[in-house]
């Protein structure tokens, strides 16, 4: 049975904040196959550490049994991800 996990990113997405989020993603992965959704609607700030941590989360998920999806990106998050071309790599809803 596949699971669906919903997580919310904090307004300030820096390296320290993403550490907590990455831990939650690992717990979701441990639950078994499924989709992990991270809501970006509250994000108002992302620094390079936050972007790097998002990439590490993305790489850590086994794409054959899990799907990591970033949902409802705020206008700021959308612009930041477009400017770094990460919008072409990550899954969005």
Buried (B, 14 or more C-beta within 10 A) or exposed (E): EEEEBEBBBBEBBBBEBBEEBBEBBEEBBEEEEBBBBBBBEBBEBBBEBBBEBBBEBBEEBEEEEBBBBBBBBBEBBBEBBEEBEBBEEBEEE
